[in-house]
Amino acid sequence: MNLKRFIALTVLIALGAVAAATTMAQNRNGEQAQNGERPKPSRNTVMFYNVENVFDTIPDPDTDDTEFIPDGNKRWNSHKYGVKMANLEKVFFGVAAAVKDFPTVIGLSEIENRSVVEDMAALERLAPARYRIVHFDSPDLRGVDVGFMYRADRFTLEGSETHAVVMPDMPDWRTRDIVAMWGTMEGEPFYFMVCHWPSRNGGQAASAPRRERAAEVARGVIDSLHRLDPAIKVMIMGDLNDDPTDPSVEEVLGGKGRTRDLVAGDMFNPYYEVFRSGQGTLAYRDGWNLFDNIVVSENLVNAPEDSWRLTKMDGNRFCGNIFRASWLFQKEGQFKGYPLRTYVGNNFQSGYSDHLPVYVVIEK
């Protein structure tokens, strides 16, 4: 049997197993309802991943993408792009295996354009999820954007938009827009935002006002949404370039770390206690930061059982999850134990990303 036929057969078997499991679960839920038992809850996974510099190989005259073209410093080419895509496929499918289903929503950062997201959605092991895309070009100088892949069988899209992050006293400064989409899950309204806040270039303290401005924009959107519809459930995800305890996240965005402190209209950060426990999503100078967050509205925490609410995966004491498969880490050398990235300098490492993926689970 040739490789293509083997892969196709494997996918068909996997799809059959998923379909059988779904039918069995539905039948079991019906039997439980008839017998007065509690039915098994519905579940959706929301994931975010900074995929680290996913560029195509075609020069873009409108952006500074010269590092990631065939004659650029990194000698980026179709072969390396193929390796990167195969690695991303392994990560996405790894998360799907961990939660026993394809994630419903995947937020992405460091993508060059819609075309690279289309290539991700078309990856062979992701194809059964039939991911659709929300993407807008951002004004970032390097041309990197944020966007979503989502499952239309789980989330009904009603609209999408962008929110610009600008500094009034820096008219020529540009960064990535916040991308938003809204719709429903089983009739409940949801509003998702994905972002990549300004970097720490120039130092953490000197660059902090730019991240605080991004947090102000996001918080303004959240407050406006809840004034219009207090029932709408909001999730903001992204590479915030700050930890959960930094002022931009904890104070300006208002990502509280303890559920007992929440009141209506608040935001809860399930990664606050994860970070305080010593875990992170990227390593720098032998220390861990947790820049990759998924922050949720209070009504996803204090929700009735017949409504979508944040939950814990089996075996995890936190609602915030970090996908930490062993193959995502550097095994030797100076950066042993760090996430295995695509490049170190201009040296191609055949890795995944300098960030680890994060995800949360909601049930009803």
Secondary structure, 3 states (H helix, E strand, C coil): CCHHHHHHHHHHHHHHHHHHHHHHHHHHHHHHHHCCCCCCCCEEEEEEEEEEEECCCCCCCCCCCHHHCCCCCCCCCHHHHHHHHHHHHHHHHHHHHHHCCCCCEEEEEEECCHHHHHHHHCCCCCHHHCEEEEECCCCCCCCCEEEEEEECCCCEEEEEEEECCCCCCCCCCCCCCEEEEEEEECCEEEEEEEEECCCCCCCHHHHHHHHHHHHHHHHHHHHHHHHHCCCCEEEEEEECCCCCCCHHHHHHCCEECCHHHCCCCCEECCCHHHHHCCCCCEEECCEEECCEEEEEEHHHCCCCCCCCEEECCCCCCCCCEECCCHHHECCCCCCCCCECCCEECCEECCCCCCCCCEEEEEEC
